[in-house]
Amino acid sequence: TRTQKLSGGRVWLVPLVAGAASLAGALRGFGGAGELLTGACWAIGAALGVAANRSLDLPRRVVANADGSFTIGGSIAPLLLLVGIFLVRYATNVALAIQPALSNSPAAAAVVAIAYGLSAGLLVARSRKIWATRRTQRDLLAA
């Protein structure tokens, strides 16, 4: 929730790791329902996450620094997003432990994969917006 300074590479670290982990989790948990279906639903969820961030416009306070780093204003949104990812993973694992047959259910695979993809898409859109401030500020300085 505090203002922080991130390097350019670190801006992309969490989305890439979380995205890969969410896709792997969806495929691992619901491979029996079909990897193509699960992967496609994850991609749909990711696209929805990117689209949703157009309305959410997160993060709202970003400054590209001269040294290539970024200063990002404090917000509770990243915390809520990461807790959301944890809750989806937890609920999925509990549901699969109680009802193992769900791993073969196309409907369950679609719902979980979309939820995983949505969170990954929101993280990628957030990083994309942070990275875009570098270009925007450069254009403003050139004008």
C-alpha positions as CSV (number, residue, x, y, z in Angstrom):
1,T,0.0,0.0,0.0
2,R,3.1,2.3,0.1
3,T,4.7,4.1,-2.8
4,Q,7.5,2.1,-4.1
5,K,10.3,2.2,-6.7
6,L,10.6,-0.8,-9.1
7,S,13.2,-1.5,-11.7
8,G,12.0,-2.1,-15.3
9,G,12.6,-5.9,-15.1
10,R,10.9,-6.3,-11.7
11,V,7.8,-4.7,-13.2
12,W,7.3,-7.8,-15.3
13,L,8.6,-10.4,-12.8
14,V,5.3,-11.0,-10.9
15,P,3.0,-11.1,-13.9
16,L,5.2,-13.6,-15.7
17,V,5.7,-15.9,-12.7
18,A,2.1,-15.6,-11.6
19,G,0.8,-16.1,-15.1
20,A,2.9,-19.2,-15.7
21,A,2.0,-20.6,-12.3
22,S,-1.7,-20.0,-12.9
23,L,-1.7,-21.6,-16.3
24,A,0.3,-24.6,-14.9
25,G,-2.1,-24.9,-12.0
26,A,-5.2,-24.9,-14.3
27,L,-3.6,-27.5,-16.6
28,R,-2.4,-29.6,-13.7
29,G,-5.7,-29.6,-11.9
30,F,-8.0,-30.0,-15.0
31,G,-5.9,-31.8,-17.6
32,G,-8.5,-34.6,-17.6
33,A,-11.1,-32.1,-18.9
34,G,-8.8,-31.4,-21.9
35,E,-5.7,-29.3,-22.1
36,L,-6.9,-27.4,-25.1
37,L,-10.2,-26.4,-23.4
38,T,-8.4,-25.4,-20.2
39,G,-5.7,-23.4,-22.0
40,A,-8.3,-21.6,-24.2
41,C,-10.4,-20.7,-21.2
42,W,-7.2,-19.4,-19.4
43,A,-6.5,-17.3,-22.5
44,I,-10.0,-15.9,-22.6
45,G,-9.7,-15.1,-18.9
46,A,-6.4,-13.3,-19.5
47,A,-7.9,-11.3,-22.3
48,L,-10.8,-10.3,-20.0
49,G,-8.3,-9.2,-17.4
50,V,-6.5,-7.0,-19.8
51,A,-9.8,-5.5,-21.0
52,A,-11.0,-5.0,-17.5
53,N,-7.9,-2.9,-16.6
54,R,-9.0,-0.4,-19.3
55,S,-11.8,0.5,-17.0
56,L,-10.0,0.0,-13.7
57,D,-6.9,2.0,-15.0
58,L,-4.5,0.5,-12.5
59,P,-2.1,1.6,-11.3
60,R,-3.2,5.2,-11.3
61,R,0.0,7.0,-10.1
62,V,3.1,6.0,-12.0
63,V,6.2,8.0,-12.8
64,A,8.9,6.8,-15.1
65,N,12.3,7.8,-13.6
66,A,15.3,8.8,-15.6
67,D,17.3,5.8,-14.4
68,G,14.8,3.4,-16.0
69,S,12.9,2.6,-12.8
70,F,9.4,3.4,-12.0
71,T,7.8,5.1,-8.9
72,I,4.4,3.6,-8.3
73,G,1.9,5.2,-5.9
74,G,0.6,3.0,-3.1
75,S,-2.6,1.1,-3.6
76,I,-4.4,-1.9,-2.1
77,A,-5.2,-3.2,-5.6
78,P,-2.1,-5.5,-6.0
79,L,-2.7,-7.0,-2.6
80,L,-6.3,-7.7,-3.4
81,L,-5.3,-9.3,-6.7
82,L,-2.7,-11.5,-5.1
83,V,-5.1,-12.6,-2.4
84,G,-7.6,-13.3,-5.1
85,I,-5.2,-15.6,-6.8
86,F,-4.5,-17.4,-3.6
87,L,-8.2,-17.8,-2.9
88,V,-8.9,-19.3,-6.3
89,R,-6.0,-21.7,-5.9
90,Y,-7.1,-22.7,-2.4
91,A,-10.8,-23.1,-3.3
92,T,-9.7,-25.2,-6.4
93,N,-7.5,-27.5,-4.4
94,V,-10.1,-28.0,-1.7
95,A,-12.8,-28.7,-4.3
96,L,-10.5,-31.2,-6.1
97,A,-9.6,-32.9,-2.8
98,I,-13.2,-33.3,-1.8
99,Q,-14.5,-34.2,-5.3
100,P,-11.6,-35.6,-7.5
101,A,-14.0,-36.2,-10.4
102,L,-14.1,-32.4,-11.0
103,S,-10.7,-32.7,-12.6
104,N,-12.5,-34.3,-15.6
105,S,-15.4,-31.7,-15.7
106,P,-15.2,-29.3,-18.7
107,A,-17.4,-26.8,-16.9
108,A,-15.2,-26.8,-13.7
109,A,-12.1,-26.5,-15.9
110,A,-13.5,-23.6,-17.8
111,V,-14.6,-21.7,-14.6
112,V,-11.3,-22.2,-12.9
113,A,-9.1,-21.5,-15.9
114,I,-11.0,-18.2,-16.6
115,A,-10.5,-17.2,-13.0
116,Y,-6.8,-18.0,-13.2
117,G,-6.5,-16.2,-16.6
118,L,-8.4,-13.1,-15.4
119,S,-5.9,-12.6,-12.5
120,A,-2.9,-13.1,-14.9
121,G,-4.4,-10.7,-17.4
122,L,-4.9,-8.0,-14.7
123,L,-1.3,-8.4,-13.6
124,V,0.0,-8.1,-17.2
125,A,-2.2,-5.1,-17.9
126,R,-0.9,-3.4,-14.8
127,S,2.7,-4.0,-15.9
128,R,1.9,-2.9,-19.4
129,K,0.5,0.4,-18.1
130,I,3.5,1.0,-15.9
131,W,5.9,0.3,-18.8
132,A,3.8,2.6,-21.1
133,T,4.5,5.6,-18.8
134,R,8.1,5.6,-20.0
135,R,6.9,6.2,-23.5
136,T,4.3,8.7,-22.5
137,Q,6.7,10.8,-20.5
138,R,9.3,10.7,-23.3
139,D,6.7,11.9,-25.8
140,L,5.7,14.8,-23.4
141,L,9.3,15.8,-23.0
142,A,9.9,15.8,-26.8
143,A,6.9,18.0,-27.5
